[in-house]
Amino acid sequence: MTESELRGNGSVRKGCDPFAQTQRSKLQHRRARINQQINKEMRMRAGAENLLRATTNNKVKENVTLELSFVNSNLQLLKEELEELNSSVEVYQNEKGSASLKQMSLT
């Protein structure tokens, strides 16, 4: 058996299922998009926290506090979506053509 036929877990993989690769690619792109959104929200949160510390205007503080709650909610939703993606399962075909399941690590 060649190295290309062996996977990290020792199972045999001759050839590649194009559908599984397409699904994997879609998951990776989706994960990248979520990470970009998380980074954007983190920058927004840092800016809002800075403004909250710097301002003495109570109306501005009230608005920034409200915005922070929205940002924190968005971050929580994005992190949950990322966790869901990270626990996704990808279907690989073994050499007999029957499907076997393998957990896909996206971290």
N, C-alpha and C positions, 0 to 999 in steps of 0.2 A: 504494500500500500504506500502511495506517495504522500508527502506532507499535504498536498492540496486536497487529498481525499479525506484527510482527518480534520475534524473541527476541534476546538479547544477542549470540549468535553469528551472527546474520544469517539463520538459517533461518526459514522461514515457519511460523507456528502459527495456524491458523484454528480457533477453538473449543478445547475442552479435553477431554481424555479423563478422565472421572470416575474410572475405575479407577486411572489413573496418579496423580491427585490424592489418592485415598484411600491408595494405597501411600506416597506422599510424606508424607502426614500421619502415617501409622503410623510411618514411619522417624523423623520429627521427634520424635514423642512418645517413641519408644524411646531416641533420642539424649538427650533431656532427662532421662529416667529414669536413664540411665547416668551422665550428668553429676552428677545429684543423689547417686548412690551414690558416685561418685568424691570429691565434696566431703565426704561423710560419712566415708569412709575416710581422707581427708587430715586431718580434724579428729581422728579417732581416733589416727592416727599421731603428730600433733603432741602430743596429750595423753600418749600412751605415752612419747614421747621426753622430755617434761618430767618425767614420773614417774621414768623411768630415771635422769635426771640428779640428781633430788632425793633419791632413796632411798639408804639405806645398807644396807638389809636385802637380803642375798644371795638369799633365797627370792623376794622381790618382784622383784628384778632378773631372776632366772631366768624368772619368769612373764611379766614385761613384755617380755623379749627374745623369748620364744616368741610372744606376742601380736603383736609387731612383725613377726615373720616371716609370720604369717598375714595381717596387714593389707597388707604389701608384696606378697604373692602375690595377694591380692584386687585390689589396685590394678593390678598387671600384667595380670590377666585382664580387668578392666574397660577398661583402655586398649587392649588388643588387640581387644576387642569394639567399642569406639568406632572404631578404625581400620578395622575390617571394614565398619562401617556407613558410614563416610565414603567408602569406595571402592565403595559400592553403585551399581548402574546403574538408572536409571529409564527406562522406555519411554515415548516420546512418539509420537503419531501425526502424521505429516505430512499435508499437505492431500489426498493421494491415498488416505489410509487405511492405507497400509502402515506398519509400525513402523520407527522409526529409534531408535538408541540414543544417549543423551546422558549423560555422567558427571554425577552429582549431587553438588554440593558442600554439605556439611552443616556447614561451619565458619563 
